[in-house]
Amino acid sequence: MPGAPAAAGISLKHGRAGGGEPKFGFDAFGRKPAALSDLEREKHAPQMAVLKLRRELETKQTYASRLEFLLRERLTRIDELQGTVAELRLKNRLLGQENGHLAAMLAPK
């Protein structure tokens, strides 16, 4: 009877009694899953390698973008400091000229 399990309160959603997710490390019936055979491991090895490489690529891309951000910040700061140095050099030159002018005014004639 197709309606009997639902009427009895048992759901067969996804092939598991109760319809819930299996507990960590166990299947729906409380058994540990069988170990993977060599053939299954060999079959999944390329997929796992692709996932590992994708994760490494994402990590390196994140690292590279962070370095690019830090480089832009550093270059901006360098530009600001070069502007400050240029202003101070100009002020220093003007003060030197003013100093020479005042020294000439105070010099005995």
Biopython code that builds the backbone (N, CA, C, O; Angstrom):
import numpy as np
from Bio.PDB.StructureBuilder import StructureBuilder

atoms = [
    (1, "MET", "N", (0.829, -1.179, 0.000)),
    (1, "MET", "CA", (0.000, 0.000, 0.000)),
    (1, "MET", "C", (0.878, 1.248, 0.000)),
    (1, "MET", "O", (1.650, 1.475, 0.932)),
    (2, "PRO", "N", (0.753, 2.050, -1.048)),
    (2, "PRO", "CA", (1.598, 3.220, -1.130)),
    (2, "PRO", "C", (1.306, 4.238, -0.036)),
    (2, "PRO", "O", (2.226, 4.951, 0.365)),
    (3, "GLY", "N", (0.112, 4.347, 0.457)),
    (3, "GLY", "CA", (-0.210, 5.359, 1.461)),
    (3, "GLY", "C", (0.057, 4.906, 2.874)),
    (3, "GLY", "O", (-0.007, 5.731, 3.785)),
    (4, "ALA", "N", (0.352, 3.648, 3.110)),
    (4, "ALA", "CA", (0.507, 3.124, 4.458)),
    (4, "ALA", "C", (1.674, 3.727, 5.217)),
    (4, "ALA", "O", (1.483, 4.087, 6.378)),
    (5, "PRO", "N", (2.891, 3.871, 4.643)),
    (5, "PRO", "CA", (3.978, 4.423, 5.442)),
    (5, "PRO", "C", (3.699, 5.852, 5.888)),
    (5, "PRO", "O", (3.996, 6.212, 7.027)),
    (6, "ALA", "N", (3.130, 6.672, 5.006)),
    (6, "ALA", "CA", (2.844, 8.054, 5.383)),
    (6, "ALA", "C", (1.770, 8.089, 6.456)),
    (6, "ALA", "O", (1.819, 8.921, 7.362)),
    (7, "ALA", "N", (0.798, 7.188, 6.357)),
    (7, "ALA", "CA", (-0.270, 7.153, 7.355)),
    (7, "ALA", "C", (0.262, 6.702, 8.699)),
    (7, "ALA", "O", (-0.257, 7.117, 9.735)),
    (8, "ALA", "N", (1.273, 5.874, 8.707)),
    (8, "ALA", "CA", (1.835, 5.383, 9.961)),
    (8, "ALA", "C", (2.852, 6.352, 10.543)),
    (8, "ALA", "O", (3.438, 6.072, 11.589)),
    (9, "GLY", "N", (3.077, 7.501, 9.877)),
    (9, "GLY", "CA", (4.025, 8.495, 10.386)),
    (9, "GLY", "C", (5.453, 8.233, 9.959)),
    (9, "GLY", "O", (6.376, 8.802, 10.542)),
    (10, "ILE", "N", (5.666, 7.391, 8.965)),
    (10, "ILE", "CA", (7.018, 7.095, 8.494)),
    (10, "ILE", "C", (7.174, 7.732, 7.126)),
    (10, "ILE", "O", (6.391, 7.475, 6.212)),
    (11, "SER", "N", (8.170, 8.545, 7.002)),
    (11, "SER", "CA", (8.437, 9.176, 5.718)),
    (11, "SER", "C", (9.600, 8.460, 5.059)),
    (11, "SER", "O", (10.585, 8.133, 5.721)),
    (12, "LEU", "N", (9.498, 8.221, 3.792)),
    (12, "LEU", "CA", (10.575, 7.557, 3.070)),
    (12, "LEU", "C", (11.299, 8.537, 2.152)),
    (12, "LEU", "O", (11.833, 8.154, 1.111)),
    (13, "LYS", "N", (11.307, 9.782, 2.547)),
    (13, "LYS", "CA", (11.981, 10.818, 1.765)),
    (13, "LYS", "C", (13.456, 10.470, 1.634)),
    (13, "LYS", "O", (14.117, 10.165, 2.626)),
    (14, "HIS", "N", (13.954, 10.513, 0.451)),
    (14, "HIS", "CA", (15.345, 10.213, 0.128)),
    (14, "HIS", "C", (15.741, 8.804, 0.561)),
    (14, "HIS", "O", (16.924, 8.541, 0.780)),
    (15, "GLY", "N", (14.780, 7.899, 0.690)),
    (15, "GLY", "CA", (15.104, 6.516, 0.988)),
    (15, "GLY", "C", (15.465, 6.249, 2.432)),
    (15, "GLY", "O", (15.976, 5.173, 2.741)),
    (16, "ARG", "N", (15.215, 7.203, 3.341)),
    (16, "ARG", "CA", (15.555, 6.992, 4.753)),
    (16, "ARG", "C", (14.271, 7.073, 5.577)),
    (16, "ARG", "O", (13.414, 7.918, 5.322)),
    (17, "ALA", "N", (14.151, 6.217, 6.534)),
    (17, "ALA", "CA", (12.997, 6.264, 7.424)),
    (17, "ALA", "C", (13.056, 7.556, 8.226)),
    (17, "ALA", "O", (14.128, 7.931, 8.701)),
    (18, "GLY", "N", (11.956, 8.228, 8.383)),
    (18, "GLY", "CA", (11.904, 9.466, 9.143)),
    (18, "GLY", "C", (12.227, 10.685, 8.299)),
    (18, "GLY", "O", (11.894, 11.801, 8.698)),
    (19, "GLY", "N", (12.859, 10.517, 7.156)),
    (19, "GLY", "CA", (13.139, 11.629, 6.249)),
    (19, "GLY", "C", (14.228, 12.566, 6.719)),
    (19, "GLY", "O", (14.555, 13.516, 6.007)),
    (20, "GLY", "N", (14.810, 12.339, 7.900)),
    (20, "GLY", "CA", (15.844, 13.240, 8.396)),
    (20, "GLY", "C", (17.194, 12.945, 7.782)),
    (20, "GLY", "O", (17.381, 11.952, 7.079)),
    (21, "GLU", "N", (18.118, 13.826, 8.064)),
    (21, "GLU", "CA", (19.480, 13.637, 7.573)),
    (21, "GLU", "C", (20.175, 12.584, 8.428)),
    (21, "GLU", "O", (19.871, 12.456, 9.614)),
    (22, "PRO", "N", (21.101, 11.833, 7.848)),
    (22, "PRO", "CA", (21.822, 10.842, 8.642)),
    (22, "PRO", "C", (22.737, 11.525, 9.645)),
    (22, "PRO", "O", (23.184, 12.648, 9.413)),
    (23, "LYS", "N", (23.019, 10.854, 10.761)),
    (23, "LYS", "CA", (23.918, 11.413, 11.756)),
    (23, "LYS", "C", (25.323, 11.366, 11.220)),
    (23, "LYS", "O", (25.642, 10.545, 10.360)),
    (24, "PHE", "N", (26.152, 12.229, 11.717)),
    (24, "PHE", "CA", (27.514, 12.376, 11.235)),
    (24, "PHE", "C", (28.270, 11.057, 11.346)),
    (24, "PHE", "O", (28.419, 10.504, 12.436)),
    (25, "GLY", "N", (28.740, 10.565, 10.213)),
    (25, "GLY", "CA", (29.537, 9.348, 10.186)),
    (25, "GLY", "C", (28.739, 8.068, 10.137)),
    (25, "GLY", "O", (29.327, 6.991, 10.038)),
    (26, "PHE", "N", (27.428, 8.140, 10.202)),
    (26, "PHE", "CA", (26.594, 6.948, 10.190)),
    (26, "PHE", "C", (25.509, 7.112, 9.138)),
    (26, "PHE", "O", (25.150, 8.237, 8.790)),
    (27, "ASP", "N", (24.986, 6.006, 8.628)),
    (27, "ASP", "CA", (23.865, 6.097, 7.702)),
    (27, "ASP", "C", (22.566, 6.168, 8.493)),
    (27, "ASP", "O", (22.598, 6.241, 9.722)),
    (28, "ALA", "N", (21.434, 6.148, 7.819)),
    (28, "ALA", "CA", (20.135, 6.322, 8.472)),
    (28, "ALA", "C", (19.801, 5.181, 9.427)),
    (28, "ALA", "O", (18.946, 5.339, 10.299)),
    (29, "PHE", "N", (20.452, 4.053, 9.277)),
    (29, "PHE", "CA", (20.152, 2.913, 10.138)),
    (29, "PHE", "C", (21.176, 2.748, 11.250)),
    (29, "PHE", "O", (21.184, 1.719, 11.925)),
    (30, "GLY", "N", (22.029, 3.724, 11.453)),
    (30, "GLY", "CA", (22.989, 3.678, 12.549)),
    (30, "GLY", "C", (24.228, 2.868, 12.240)),
    (30, "GLY", "O", (24.981, 2.528, 13.153)),
    (31, "ARG", "N", (24.461, 2.550, 10.976)),
    (31, "ARG", "CA", (25.639, 1.765, 10.613)),
    (31, "ARG", "C", (26.689, 2.693, 10.018)),
    (31, "ARG", "O", (26.371, 3.685, 9.363)),
    (32, "LYS", "N", (27.930, 2.347, 10.259)),
    (32, "LYS", "CA", (29.014, 3.083, 9.611)),
    (32, "LYS", "C", (29.053, 2.678, 8.150)),
    (32, "LYS", "O", (28.863, 1.503, 7.836)),
    (33, "PRO", "N", (29.297, 3.633, 7.236)),
    (33, "PRO", "CA", (29.378, 3.264, 5.827)),
    (33, "PRO", "C", (30.603, 2.382, 5.576)),
    (33, "PRO", "O", (31.606, 2.461, 6.285)),
    (34, "ALA", "N", (30.494, 1.564, 4.574)),
    (34, "ALA", "CA", (31.596, 0.668, 4.227)),
    (34, "ALA", "C", (32.778, 1.483, 3.722)),
    (34, "ALA", "O", (32.614, 2.555, 3.139)),
    (35, "ALA", "N", (33.961, 0.955, 3.956)),
    (35, "ALA", "CA", (35.166, 1.623, 3.480)),
    (35, "ALA", "C", (35.167, 1.631, 1.958)),
    (35, "ALA", "O", (34.654, 0.712, 1.318)),
    (36, "LEU", "N", (35.749, 2.678, 1.390)),
    (36, "LEU", "CA", (35.808, 2.776, -0.055)),
    (36, "LEU", "C", (36.787, 1.759, -0.612)),
    (36, "LEU", "O", (37.853, 1.526, -0.040)),
    (37, "SER", "N", (36.426, 1.171, -1.703)),
    (37, "SER", "CA", (37.327, 0.234, -2.354)),
    (37, "SER", "C", (38.408, 1.017, -3.082)),
    (37, "SER", "O", (38.297, 2.228, -3.272)),
    (38, "ASP", "N", (39.449, 0.313, -3.482)),
    (38, "ASP", "CA", (40.527, 0.968, -4.219)),
    (38, "ASP", "C", (40.008, 1.591, -5.502)),
    (38, "ASP", "O", (40.431, 2.681, -5.887)),
    (39, "LEU", "N", (39.096, 0.901, -6.159)),
    (39, "LEU", "CA", (38.532, 1.418, -7.405)),
    (39, "LEU", "C", (37.745, 2.702, -7.154)),
    (39, "LEU", "O", (37.851, 3.658, -7.922)),
    (40, "GLU", "N", (36.953, 2.722, -6.077)),
    (40, "GLU", "CA", (36.189, 3.931, -5.751)),
    (40, "GLU", "C", (37.129, 5.081, -5.390)),
    (40, "GLU", "O", (36.907, 6.220, -5.801)),
    (41, "ARG", "N", (38.175, 4.783, -4.625)),
    (41, "ARG", "CA", (39.157, 5.811, -4.271)),
    (41, "ARG", "C", (39.825, 6.362, -5.529)),
    (41, "ARG", "O", (40.018, 7.569, -5.669)),
    (42, "GLU", "N", (40.172, 5.461, -6.431)),
    (42, "GLU", "CA", (40.809, 5.867, -7.678)),
    (42, "GLU", "C", (39.867, 6.723, -8.516)),
    (42, "GLU", "O", (40.289, 7.666, -9.186)),
    (43, "LYS", "N", (38.581, 6.376, -8.467)),
    (43, "LYS", "CA", (37.571, 7.125, -9.215)),
    (43, "LYS", "C", (37.411, 8.546, -8.662)),
    (43, "LYS", "O", (37.229, 9.496, -9.424)),
    (44, "HIS", "N", (37.479, 8.683, -7.346)),
    (44, "HIS", "CA", (37.272, 9.981, -6.704)),
    (44, "HIS", "C", (38.544, 10.809, -6.615)),
    (44, "HIS", "O", (38.478, 12.001, -6.316)),
    (45, "ALA", "N", (39.695, 10.209, -6.864)),
    (45, "ALA", "CA", (40.966, 10.925, -6.723)),
    (45, "ALA", "C", (41.042, 12.160, -7.621)),
    (45, "ALA", "O", (41.423, 13.223, -7.131)),
    (46, "PRO", "N", (40.701, 12.078, -8.909)),
    (46, "PRO", "CA", (40.771, 13.299, -9.734)),
    (46, "PRO", "C", (39.820, 14.401, -9.251)),
    (46, "PRO", "O", (40.163, 15.582, -9.290)),
    (47, "GLN", "N", (38.633, 14.009, -8.801)),
    (47, "GLN", "CA", (37.684, 15.010, -8.290)),
    (47, "GLN", "C", (38.245, 15.697, -7.058)),
    (47, "GLN", "O", (38.130, 16.913, -6.906)),
    (48, "MET", "N", (38.851, 14.912, -6.184)),
    (48, "MET", "CA", (39.426, 15.479, -4.966)),
    (48, "MET", "C", (40.617, 16.371, -5.314)),
    (48, "MET", "O", (40.818, 17.414, -4.692)),
    (49, "ALA", "N", (41.402, 15.961, -6.303)),
    (49, "ALA", "CA", (42.537, 16.780, -6.718)),
    (49, "ALA", "C", (42.059, 18.111, -7.280)),
    (49, "ALA", "O", (42.650, 19.153, -6.995)),
    (50, "VAL", "N", (40.993, 18.087, -8.076)),
    (50, "VAL", "CA", (40.439, 19.322, -8.634)),
    (50, "VAL", "C", (39.932, 20.223, -7.509)),
    (50, "VAL", "O", (40.174, 21.430, -7.523)),
    (51, "LEU", "N", (39.235, 19.646, -6.542)),
    (51, "LEU", "CA", (38.736, 20.448, -5.423)),
    (51, "LEU", "C", (39.885, 21.063, -4.631)),
    (51, "LEU", "O", (39.825, 22.229, -4.239)),
    (52, "LYS", "N", (40.923, 20.279, -4.399)),
    (52, "LYS", "CA", (42.080, 20.781, -3.658)),
    (52, "LYS", "C", (42.756, 21.906, -4.427)),
    (52, "LYS", "O", (43.100, 22.938, -3.851)),
    (53, "LEU", "N", (42.948, 21.708, -5.734)),
    (53, "LEU", "CA", (43.582, 22.739, -6.548)),
    (53, "LEU", "C", (42.732, 24.004, -6.624)),
    (53, "LEU", "O", (43.260, 25.115, -6.605)),
    (54, "ARG", "N", (41.410, 23.829, -6.710)),
    (54, "ARG", "CA", (40.514, 24.987, -6.737)),
    (54, "ARG", "C", (40.626, 25.783, -5.435)),
    (54, "ARG", "O", (40.670, 27.013, -5.454)),
    (55, "ARG", "N", (40.672, 25.076, -4.311)),
    (55, "ARG", "CA", (40.803, 25.744, -3.016)),
    (55, "ARG", "C", (42.139, 26.481, -2.925)),
    (55, "ARG", "O", (42.197, 27.611, -2.440)),
    (56, "GLU", "N", (43.206, 25.842, -3.391)),
    (56, "GLU", "CA", (44.513, 26.494, -3.381)),
    (56, "GLU", "C", (44.511, 27.741, -4.264)),
    (56, "GLU", "O", (45.074, 28.770, -3.893)),
    (57, "LEU", "N", (43.876, 27.643, -5.429)),
    (57, "LEU", "CA", (43.792, 28.789, -6.338)),
    (57, "LEU", "C", (43.027, 29.936, -5.689)),
    (57, "LEU", "O", (43.452, 31.089, -5.758)),
    (58, "GLU", "N", (41.903, 29.620, -5.060)),
    (58, "GLU", "CA", (41.116, 30.661, -4.387)),
    (58, "GLU", "C", (41.927, 31.323, -3.283)),
    (58, "GLU", "O", (41.873, 32.541, -3.113)),
    (59, "THR", "N", (42.677, 30.522, -2.534)),
    (59, "THR", "CA", (43.511, 31.061, -1.459)),
    (59, "THR", "C", (44.571, 31.998, -2.031)),
    (59, "THR", "O", (44.804, 33.082, -1.496)),
    (60, "LYS", "N", (45.206, 31.577, -3.115)),
    (60, "LYS", "CA", (46.252, 32.398, -3.719)),
    (60, "LYS", "C", (45.666, 33.655, -4.345)),
    (60, "LYS", "O", (46.294, 34.712, -4.296)),
    (61, "GLN", "N", (44.473, 33.564, -4.934)),
    (61, "GLN", "CA", (43.834, 34.752, -5.502)),
    (61, "GLN", "C", (43.479, 35.747, -4.395)),
    (61, "GLN", "O", (43.652, 36.954, -4.564)),
    (62, "THR", "N", (42.990, 35.247, -3.280)),
    (62, "THR", "CA", (42.677, 36.114, -2.146)),
    (62, "THR", "C", (43.943, 36.793, -1.641)),
    (62, "THR", "O", (43.949, 37.992, -1.364)),
    (63, "TYR", "N", (45.010, 36.016, -1.526)),
    (63, "TYR", "CA", (46.288, 36.553, -1.067)),
    (63, "TYR", "C", (46.802, 37.615, -2.039)),
    (63, "TYR", "O", (47.271, 38.669, -1.612)),
    (64, "ALA", "N", (46.716, 37.341, -3.348)),
    (64, "ALA", "CA", (47.186, 38.288, -4.362)),
    (64, "ALA", "C", (46.364, 39.578, -4.331)),
    (64, "ALA", "O", (46.921, 40.671, -4.441)),
    (65, "SER", "N", (45.043, 39.456, -4.183)),
    (65, "SER", "CA", (44.218, 40.666, -4.144)),
    (65, "SER", "C", (44.527, 41.492, -2.899)),
    (65, "SER", "O", (44.503, 42.721, -2.949)),
    (66, "ARG", "N", (44.815, 40.828, -1.792)),
    (66, "ARG", "CA", (45.195, 41.547, -0.570)),
    (66, "ARG", "C", (46.525, 42.272, -0.772)),
    (66, "ARG", "O", (46.684, 43.416, -0.346)),
    (67, "LEU", "N", (47.478, 41.603, -1.423)),
    (67, "LEU", "CA", (48.759, 42.246, -1.704)),
    (67, "LEU", "C", (48.586, 43.444, -2.628)),
    (67, "LEU", "O", (49.239, 44.470, -2.439)),
    (68, "GLU", "N", (47.713, 43.325, -3.627)),
    (68, "GLU", "CA", (47.451, 44.449, -4.538)),
    (68, "GLU", "C", (46.855, 45.629, -3.770)),
    (68, "GLU", "O", (47.233, 46.778, -3.996)),
    (69, "PHE", "N", (45.930, 45.340, -2.869)),
    (69, "PHE", "CA", (45.324, 46.391, -2.049)),
    (69, "PHE", "C", (46.391, 47.086, -1.203)),
    (69, "PHE", "O", (46.451, 48.314, -1.148)),
    (70, "LEU", "N", (47.235, 46.283, -0.544)),
    (70, "LEU", "CA", (48.284, 46.858, 0.294)),
    (70, "LEU", "C", (49.276, 47.668, -0.531)),
    (70, "LEU", "O", (49.768, 48.699, -0.073)),
    (71, "LEU", "N", (49.572, 47.207, -1.747)),
    (71, "LEU", "CA", (50.472, 47.952, -2.624)),
    (71, "LEU", "C", (49.880, 49.305, -2.992)),
    (71, "LEU", "O", (50.576, 50.321, -2.966)),
    (72, "ARG", "N", (48.572, 49.320, -3.340)),
    (72, "ARG", "CA", (47.915, 50.597, -3.668)),
    (72, "ARG", "C", (47.958, 51.549, -2.465)),
    (72, "ARG", "O", (48.228, 52.740, -2.619)),
    (73, "GLU", "N", (47.692, 51.019, -1.280)),
    (73, "GLU", "CA", (47.739, 51.848, -0.068)),
    (73, "GLU", "C", (49.144, 52.400, 0.150)),
    (73, "GLU", "O", (49.315, 53.571, 0.488)),
    (74, "ARG", "N", (50.135, 51.555, -0.043)),
    (74, "ARG", "CA", (51.519, 51.981, 0.162)),
    (74, "ARG", "C", (51.905, 53.052, -0.854)),
    (74, "ARG", "O", (52.532, 54.047, -0.493)),
    (75, "LEU", "N", (51.540, 52.861, -2.116)),
    (75, "LEU", "CA", (51.875, 53.850, -3.140)),
    (75, "LEU", "C", (51.176, 55.183, -2.876)),
    (75, "LEU", "O", (51.752, 56.248, -3.101)),
    (76, "THR", "N", (49.943, 55.117, -2.401)),
    (76, "THR", "CA", (49.221, 56.346, -2.041)),
    (76, "THR", "C", (49.949, 57.075, -0.921)),
    (76, "THR", "O", (50.119, 58.293, -0.969)),
    (77, "ARG", "N", (50.375, 56.327, 0.080)),
    (77, "ARG", "CA", (51.098, 56.934, 1.211)),
    (77, "ARG", "C", (52.430, 57.515, 0.758)),
    (77, "ARG", "O", (52.823, 58.589, 1.214)),
    (78, "ILE", "N", (53.129, 56.822, -0.133)),
    (78, "ILE", "CA", (54.398, 57.324, -0.656)),
    (78, "ILE", "C", (54.169, 58.633, -1.397)),
    (78, "ILE", "O", (54.942, 59.578, -1.233)),
    (79, "ASP", "N", (53.113, 58.705, -2.215)),
    (79, "ASP", "CA", (52.802, 59.945, -2.938)),
    (79, "ASP", "C", (52.530, 61.091, -1.969)),
    (79, "ASP", "O", (52.989, 62.213, -2.184)),
    (80, "GLU", "N", (51.777, 60.805, -0.895)),
    (80, "GLU", "CA", (51.491, 61.836, 0.101)),
    (80, "GLU", "C", (52.789, 62.326, 0.750)),
    (80, "GLU", "O", (52.989, 63.528, 0.920)),
    (81, "LEU", "N", (53.654, 61.399, 1.106)),
    (81, "LEU", "CA", (54.907, 61.780, 1.756)),
    (81, "LEU", "C", (55.831, 62.535, 0.805)),
    (81, "LEU", "O", (56.527, 63.457, 1.230)),
    (82, "GLN", "N", (55.850, 62.159, -0.480)),
    (82, "GLN", "CA", (56.663, 62.896, -1.449)),
    (82, "GLN", "C", (56.150, 64.324, -1.608)),
    (82, "GLN", "O", (56.938, 65.257, -1.763)),
    (83, "GLY", "N", (54.824, 64.493, -1.569)),
    (83, "GLY", "CA", (54.249, 65.839, -1.623)),
    (83, "GLY", "C", (54.654, 66.657, -0.413)),
    (83, "GLY", "O", (54.971, 67.839, -0.539)),
    (84, "THR", "N", (54.646, 66.036, 0.763)),
    (84, "THR", "CA", (55.044, 66.721, 1.986)),
    (84, "THR", "C", (56.513, 67.123, 1.926)),
    (84, "THR", "O", (56.872, 68.236, 2.310)),
    (85, "VAL", "N", (57.361, 66.217, 1.445)),
    (85, "VAL", "CA", (58.793, 66.525, 1.316)),
    (85, "VAL", "C", (59.003, 67.686, 0.349)),
    (85, "VAL", "O", (59.824, 68.564, 0.612)),
    (86, "ALA", "N", (58.275, 67.702, -0.760)),
    (86, "ALA", "CA", (58.410, 68.786, -1.732)),
    (86, "ALA", "C", (58.001, 70.119, -1.103)),
    (86, "ALA", "O", (58.671, 71.131, -1.308)),
    (87, "GLU", "N", (56.902, 70.123, -0.336)),
    (87, "GLU", "CA", (56.461, 71.353, 0.339)),
    (87, "GLU", "C", (57.507, 71.825, 1.341)),
    (87, "GLU", "O", (57.800, 73.018, 1.412)),
    (88, "LEU", "N", (58.068, 70.908, 2.111)),
    (88, "LEU", "CA", (59.064, 71.278, 3.115)),
    (88, "LEU", "C", (60.351, 71.788, 2.456)),
    (88, "LEU", "O", (60.991, 72.702, 2.976)),
    (89, "ARG", "N", (60.726, 71.211, 1.329)),
    (89, "ARG", "CA", (61.910, 71.706, 0.613)),
    (89, "ARG", "C", (61.688, 73.138, 0.121)),
    (89, "ARG", "O", (62.581, 73.982, 0.198)),
    (90, "LEU", "N", (60.478, 73.391, -0.386)),
    (90, "LEU", "CA", (60.146, 74.741, -0.856)),
    (90, "LEU", "C", (60.187, 75.732, 0.309)),
    (90, "LEU", "O", (60.763, 76.814, 0.189)),
    (91, "LYS", "N", (59.579, 75.361, 1.427)),
    (91, "LYS", "CA", (59.590, 76.243, 2.606)),
    (91, "LYS", "C", (61.017, 76.473, 3.099)),
    (91, "LYS", "O", (61.376, 77.586, 3.481)),
    (92, "ASN", "N", (61.821, 75.420, 3.089)),
    (92, "ASN", "CA", (63.207, 75.535, 3.531)),
    (92, "ASN", "C", (63.987, 76.483, 2.621)),
    (92, "ASN", "O", (64.768, 77.306, 3.101)),
    (93, "ARG", "N", (63.772, 76.367, 1.293)),
    (93, "ARG", "CA", (64.443, 77.255, 0.349)),
    (93, "ARG", "C", (64.012, 78.706, 0.567)),
    (93, "ARG", "O", (64.850, 79.607, 0.556)),
    (94, "LEU", "N", (62.688, 78.940, 0.768)),
    (94, "LEU", "CA", (62.184, 80.293, 1.003)),
    (94, "LEU", "C", (62.719, 80.863, 2.310)),
    (94, "LEU", "O", (63.044, 82.047, 2.388)),
    (95, "LEU", "N", (62.811, 80.013, 3.345)),
    (95, "LEU", "CA", (63.374, 80.480, 4.616)),
    (95, "LEU", "C", (64.857, 80.812, 4.456)),
    (95, "LEU", "O", (65.356, 81.753, 5.074)),
    (96, "GLY", "N", (65.554, 80.044, 3.633)),
    (96, "GLY", "CA", (66.973, 80.348, 3.370)),
    (96, "GLY", "C", (67.129, 81.686, 2.666)),
    (96, "GLY", "O", (68.029, 82.460, 2.992)),
    (97, "GLN", "N", (66.253, 81.963, 1.700)),
    (97, "GLN", "CA", (66.301, 83.245, 1.001)),
    (97, "GLN", "C", (65.980, 84.390, 1.957)),
    (97, "GLN", "O", (66.626, 85.438, 1.931)),
    (98, "GLU", "N", (64.961, 84.171, 2.810)),
    (98, "GLU", "CA", (64.584, 85.205, 3.785)),
    (98, "GLU", "C", (65.722, 85.429, 4.773)),
    (98, "GLU", "O", (66.008, 86.560, 5.167)),
    (99, "ASN", "N", (66.363, 84.338, 5.166)),
    (99, "ASN", "CA", (67.492, 84.439, 6.089)),
    (99, "ASN", "C", (68.620, 85.251, 5.455)),
    (99, "ASN", "O", (69.220, 86.102, 6.112)),
    (100, "GLY", "N", (68.905, 84.990, 4.185)),
    (100, "GLY", "CA", (69.949, 85.762, 3.497)),
    (100, "GLY", "C", (69.586, 87.232, 3.391)),
    (100, "GLY", "O", (70.451, 88.097, 3.532)),
    (101, "HIS", "N", (68.320, 87.523, 3.145)),
    (101, "HIS", "CA", (67.855, 88.904, 3.035)),
    (101, "HIS", "C", (67.980, 89.614, 4.384)),
    (101, "HIS", "O", (68.453, 90.749, 4.446)),
    (102, "LEU", "N", (67.558, 88.951, 5.460)),
    (102, "LEU", "CA", (67.654, 89.565, 6.800)),
    (102, "LEU", "C", (69.101, 89.723, 7.208)),
    (102, "LEU", "O", (69.457, 90.719, 7.837)),
    (103, "ALA", "N", (69.945, 88.763, 6.864)),
    (103, "ALA", "CA", (71.363, 88.881, 7.221)),
    (103, "ALA", "C", (71.993, 90.059, 6.478)),
    (103, "ALA", "O", (72.853, 90.751, 7.023)),
    (104, "ALA", "N", (71.568, 90.283, 5.240)),
    (104, "ALA", "CA", (72.105, 91.421, 4.480)),
    (104, "ALA", "C", (71.645, 92.753, 5.088)),
    (104, "ALA", "O", (72.380, 93.739, 5.061)),
    (105, "MET", "N", (70.420, 92.771, 5.636)),
    (105, "MET", "CA", (69.914, 94.004, 6.250)),
    (105, "MET", "C", (70.641, 94.297, 7.553)),
    (105, "MET", "O", (70.814, 95.468, 7.893)),
    (106, "LEU", "N", (71.070, 93.295, 8.291)),
    (106, "LEU", "CA", (71.711, 93.490, 9.569)),
    (106, "LEU", "C", (73.238, 93.662, 9.448)),
    (106, "LEU", "O", (73.904, 94.063, 10.403)),
    (107, "ALA", "N", (73.754, 93.365, 8.309)),
    (107, "ALA", "CA", (75.210, 93.458, 8.099)),
    (107, "ALA", "C", (75.629, 94.924, 8.166)),
    (107, "ALA", "O", (74.939, 95.801, 7.645)),
    (108, "PRO", "N", (76.766, 95.181, 8.811)),
    (108, "PRO", "CA", (77.249, 96.583, 8.879)),
    (108, "PRO", "C", (77.651, 97.079, 7.492)),
    (108, "PRO", "O", (78.173, 96.339, 6.658)),
    (109, "LYS", "N", (77.391, 98.321, 7.296)),
    (109, "LYS", "CA", (77.712, 98.933, 5.987)),
    (109, "LYS", "C", (79.002, 99.643, 6.028)),
    (109, "LYS", "O", (79.426, 100.212, 5.022)),
]
sb = StructureBuilder()
sb.init_structure("model")
sb.init_model(0)
sb.init_chain("A")
sb.init_seg("    ")
for serial, (resi, resn, name, xyz) in enumerate(atoms, 1):
    if name == "N":
        sb.init_residue(resn, " ", resi, " ")
    sb.init_atom(name, np.array(xyz, "f"), 0.0, 1.0, " ", f" {name:<3s}", serial, name[0])
structure = sb.get_structure()
